[in-house]
Amino acid sequence: MTARLEEAVVAANELIAAGVYRLVIHAPRMAAAAQPGQFVHLKVNNLTAPLLRRPISIADTDQSAGTLDLIYRIVGGGTAFLSGVPVGEHLDCLGPLGKGFALECERPLLVGGGMGLAPLVYLAKALCPRPITVLMGGRTKDELFWEDVFAPVCDQLRLTTDDGTAGTRGYTVDVLPELIKTGNFDQIYTCGPRPMMEQAARIAKQYNIACQVSLEEYMACGLGGCLACSCAGTGGKRRKVCTEGPVFKAGEVFGGC
């Protein structure tokens, strides 16, 4: 991990779905170093509240333009404030942070739910031109604006919604076994709600497919010093999501996987 503190300039901050924004920041040094699965730690203003930085997954980079794409949902005061930051504003940014995805595979299957799909966009781009299948889920059709986000880098998309308004009615893990049987996948990458990832990891093990999971935890420092983001790992070992992750082999954090 090579973390950099950089004063990023907001190039875009646009609403792309209900409560969801795409933030583009000009940060050339971070854009040049970022790997799929890593994140940045943003200070959303120069005041003392909110005090802590906000960790946001890197959804894409453009090294020639020196920019990072960050897709985030308003979930509290910090992200609400961030949604109002105008183009041209400067943001104190720390990154890229964390351990990203290992890209060694021939036939990847990406499984994501909700905002967990954000880091999988950059991953899909990095895995090209390998054949990539993306299985994505949301509560309703409105939450699957991700279909348009992934379309430029992947044409094998499978959709599920809880209410059946788009794709297959149900959850991603409901159709995962069937999908696995149709493709010769050798790596599953997953990010989203923890129950979804755990079940996806168990299914991957059942079919003898390697699986990597990207965890999300509340963070303070983002550098491994405060231990606020630590989570239970297998074998009784605590794992620091900010430095040992956020990407782990499934067996490192999910028992029985």
C-alpha positions as CSV (number, residue, x, y, z in Angstrom):
1,M,0.0,0.0,0.0
2,T,1.4,3.4,-1.0
3,A,-0.9,6.0,0.5
4,R,-0.7,9.6,-0.7
5,L,-2.2,12.7,0.8
6,E,-3.3,14.8,-2.1
7,E,-5.5,17.9,-2.5
8,A,-8.0,16.7,-5.1
9,V,-10.1,19.0,-7.2
10,V,-13.7,18.1,-7.9
11,A,-14.3,17.7,-11.6
12,A,-17.9,16.4,-11.4
13,N,-20.4,15.6,-8.6
14,E,-23.6,14.5,-10.3
15,L,-26.8,12.7,-9.2
16,I,-27.0,9.4,-11.1
17,A,-29.9,7.7,-9.2
18,A,-32.1,8.4,-6.2
19,G,-29.7,9.4,-3.5
20,V,-26.6,8.2,-5.4
21,Y,-23.9,10.4,-6.8
22,R,-20.9,10.1,-9.1
23,L,-18.0,12.1,-7.8
24,V,-15.0,12.7,-10.1
25,I,-11.9,14.1,-8.5
26,H,-8.7,15.2,-10.2
27,A,-5.9,13.5,-8.2
28,P,-3.1,12.5,-10.7
29,R,-0.8,10.7,-8.3
30,M,-3.6,8.6,-6.8
31,A,-5.1,7.9,-10.2
32,A,-1.7,6.6,-11.4
33,A,-1.3,4.3,-8.3
34,A,-4.9,3.0,-7.7
35,Q,-5.7,-0.7,-8.1
36,P,-9.2,-2.3,-8.4
37,G,-10.6,-2.9,-4.9
38,Q,-8.8,0.0,-3.2
39,F,-10.5,3.0,-1.7
40,V,-9.9,6.6,-0.8
41,H,-10.5,8.4,2.5
42,L,-12.1,11.8,1.9
43,K,-12.3,14.7,4.3
44,V,-15.6,16.3,3.2
45,N,-14.9,19.8,4.5
46,N,-12.4,21.9,6.5
47,L,-14.6,22.0,9.6
48,T,-14.5,19.8,12.7
49,A,-17.9,18.2,11.9
50,P,-18.0,15.7,10.5
51,L,-14.6,15.0,12.0
52,L,-13.8,11.7,10.4
53,R,-13.0,11.1,6.8
54,R,-15.3,9.0,4.6
55,P,-14.0,5.8,2.9
56,I,-15.3,5.5,-0.6
57,S,-14.5,2.7,-3.1
58,I,-12.7,3.6,-6.3
59,A,-15.2,2.8,-9.1
60,D,-12.9,3.8,-12.0
61,T,-9.8,5.8,-13.0
62,D,-8.6,7.7,-16.0
63,Q,-4.9,7.9,-15.7
64,S,-4.5,10.1,-18.8
65,A,-6.9,12.6,-17.3
66,G,-5.6,12.0,-13.7
67,T,-9.0,11.4,-12.3
68,L,-10.8,9.0,-10.0
69,D,-14.5,8.1,-10.2
70,L,-16.2,7.5,-6.8
71,I,-19.8,6.4,-6.6
72,Y,-21.5,6.9,-3.3
73,R,-24.9,7.0,-1.7
74,I,-26.2,9.6,0.8
75,V,-26.4,7.7,4.1
76,G,-25.7,10.4,6.7
77,G,-24.5,13.9,7.3
78,G,-21.1,13.5,5.8
79,T,-22.2,12.1,2.5
80,A,-25.1,14.6,2.4
81,F,-22.5,17.4,2.8
82,L,-20.4,15.8,0.1
83,S,-23.2,15.7,-2.4
84,G,-23.3,19.5,-2.3
85,V,-19.6,20.1,-2.9
86,P,-19.3,22.1,-6.2
87,V,-17.1,21.5,-9.2
88,G,-13.7,23.2,-8.6
89,E,-13.8,22.7,-4.9
90,H,-10.7,21.2,-3.2
91,L,-11.0,18.0,-1.1
92,D,-8.3,16.6,1.2
93,C,-7.9,13.0,0.0
94,L,-5.9,10.1,1.4
95,G,-5.3,7.1,-0.9
96,P,-5.3,4.8,-2.5
97,L,-5.7,2.7,0.6
98,G,-6.1,-1.0,1.3
99,K,-5.4,-4.3,-0.5
100,G,-7.2,-4.7,-3.8
101,F,-8.3,-7.7,-5.9
102,A,-5.9,-10.3,-7.2
103,L,-6.5,-10.5,-11.0
104,E,-5.2,-14.0,-11.7
105,C,-8.1,-15.7,-13.5
106,E,-9.3,-16.6,-16.9
107,R,-13.1,-16.7,-16.5
108,P,-14.3,-14.3,-13.8
109,L,-17.7,-14.0,-12.3
110,L,-18.5,-10.8,-10.5
111,V,-21.4,-10.8,-7.9
112,G,-22.6,-7.6,-6.4
113,G,-25.5,-6.1,-4.6
114,G,-26.4,-2.5,-4.0
115,M,-23.5,-0.1,-3.5
116,G,-21.2,-3.1,-3.3
117,L,-21.2,-2.9,-7.1
118,A,-19.1,0.2,-7.1
119,P,-15.6,-1.4,-6.7
120,L,-16.6,-4.1,-9.2
121,V,-16.8,-1.5,-12.0
122,Y,-13.1,-0.8,-11.9
123,L,-12.4,-4.5,-11.5
124,A,-14.4,-5.4,-14.6
125,K,-12.4,-2.8,-16.6
126,A,-9.1,-4.2,-15.3
127,L,-10.1,-7.7,-16.2
128,C,-10.9,-6.9,-19.9
129,P,-10.5,-8.4,-22.5
130,R,-11.2,-11.6,-20.5
131,P,-14.8,-12.8,-20.8
132,I,-16.6,-11.3,-17.8
133,T,-20.0,-12.1,-16.4
134,V,-21.6,-9.8,-13.8
135,L,-24.5,-10.9,-11.6
136,M,-26.0,-7.9,-9.9
137,G,-28.9,-7.5,-7.5
138,G,-31.1,-4.7,-6.1
139,R,-34.3,-4.3,-4.3
140,T,-36.1,-2.7,-7.3
141,K,-35.4,-1.8,-10.9
142,D,-34.5,1.7,-9.9
143,E,-31.5,0.4,-7.9
144,L,-30.1,-1.3,-11.0
145,F,-28.9,1.9,-12.7
146,W,-25.7,-0.1,-12.5
147,E,-26.7,-1.9,-15.7
148,D,-25.8,1.3,-17.7
149,V,-22.6,1.7,-15.7
150,F,-21.3,-1.8,-16.5
151,A,-22.5,-1.9,-20.1
152,P,-19.4,-0.3,-21.6
153,V,-17.1,-2.9,-20.1
154,C,-19.2,-6.0,-19.9
155,D,-22.0,-7.4,-22.1
156,Q,-22.8,-10.5,-20.0
157,L,-25.1,-9.1,-17.3
158,R,-27.5,-11.0,-15.2
159,L,-30.0,-9.0,-13.1
160,T,-32.1,-9.9,-10.0
161,T,-34.5,-7.7,-8.0
162,D,-36.3,-8.5,-4.8
163,D,-39.6,-7.4,-6.3
164,G,-39.2,-8.8,-9.8
165,T,-39.3,-5.4,-11.5
166,A,-36.1,-6.2,-13.5
167,G,-34.4,-9.5,-14.3
168,T,-35.1,-12.5,-12.1
169,R,-37.2,-12.1,-9.0
170,G,-35.2,-12.9,-5.9
171,Y,-31.6,-12.6,-4.7
172,T,-28.3,-13.0,-6.5
173,V,-27.5,-16.1,-4.5
174,D,-30.7,-17.7,-5.7
175,V,-29.6,-17.8,-9.3
176,L,-25.8,-18.1,-8.6
177,P,-25.7,-22.0,-8.7
178,E,-27.6,-22.1,-12.0
179,L,-25.3,-19.4,-13.5
180,I,-22.1,-21.3,-12.3
181,K,-23.3,-24.4,-14.2
182,T,-23.5,-22.4,-17.5
183,G,-19.9,-21.1,-17.4
184,N,-16.5,-22.4,-16.7
185,F,-15.7,-19.8,-14.0
186,D,-12.4,-20.0,-12.2
187,Q,-12.8,-17.0,-9.8
188,I,-15.7,-15.3,-8.1
189,Y,-15.4,-11.7,-6.9
190,T,-18.1,-10.4,-4.6
191,C,-19.0,-7.2,-2.8
192,G,-22.3,-6.1,-1.2
193,P,-24.3,-7.0,1.9
194,R,-22.4,-9.4,4.1
195,P,-25.1,-12.2,4.1
196,M,-25.0,-12.2,0.3
197,M,-21.2,-12.4,0.3
198,E,-21.1,-15.2,2.8
199,Q,-23.6,-17.2,0.9
200,A,-21.8,-16.5,-2.4
201,A,-18.6,-17.7,-0.8
202,R,-20.2,-20.9,0.4
203,I,-21.6,-21.6,-3.1
204,A,-18.2,-20.9,-4.6
205,K,-16.6,-23.5,-2.3
206,Q,-19.3,-26.0,-3.1
207,Y,-18.4,-25.7,-6.8
208,N,-14.6,-25.6,-6.0
209,I,-14.2,-22.0,-7.3
210,A,-11.8,-19.5,-5.8
211,C,-13.6,-16.5,-4.2
212,Q,-12.5,-13.1,-3.1
213,V,-14.7,-10.8,-1.0
214,S,-14.6,-7.1,-0.5
215,L,-15.7,-6.0,3.0
216,E,-17.0,-2.7,4.2
217,E,-16.6,-1.5,7.8
218,Y,-16.7,1.9,9.6
219,M,-13.3,3.4,9.7
220,A,-11.5,6.2,11.5
221,C,-7.9,6.5,10.5
222,G,-7.9,4.1,7.4
223,L,-4.2,3.3,8.1
224,G,-4.5,0.4,10.5
225,G,-3.7,2.4,13.7
226,C,-7.1,2.8,15.4
227,L,-8.5,-0.7,14.9
228,A,-12.0,0.7,14.4
229,C,-12.5,-1.3,11.3
230,S,-11.2,-4.7,12.6
231,C,-13.5,-7.7,12.0
232,A,-13.5,-11.3,13.1
233,G,-11.5,-13.6,10.8
234,T,-11.2,-17.3,10.7
235,G,-9.1,-19.1,13.3
236,G,-9.9,-16.5,15.9
237,K,-7.7,-13.9,14.2
238,R,-8.9,-10.2,14.0
239,R,-8.5,-8.6,10.5
240,K,-8.0,-4.9,9.8
241,V,-10.2,-4.1,6.9
242,C,-8.4,-0.9,6.0
243,T,-4.9,-2.5,5.5
244,E,-5.3,-6.2,5.3
245,G,-8.4,-5.7,3.2
246,P,-10.8,-4.6,2.1
247,V,-10.4,-7.5,-0.2
248,F,-9.8,-11.0,1.4
249,K,-9.9,-14.5,0.2
250,A,-13.3,-15.8,1.4
251,G,-11.7,-18.4,3.7
252,E,-9.8,-15.7,5.6
253,V,-13.0,-14.1,6.9
254,F,-15.9,-16.5,6.5
255,G,-15.8,-19.8,8.4
256,G,-16.4,-22.9,6.3
257,C,-15.3,-21.1,3.1
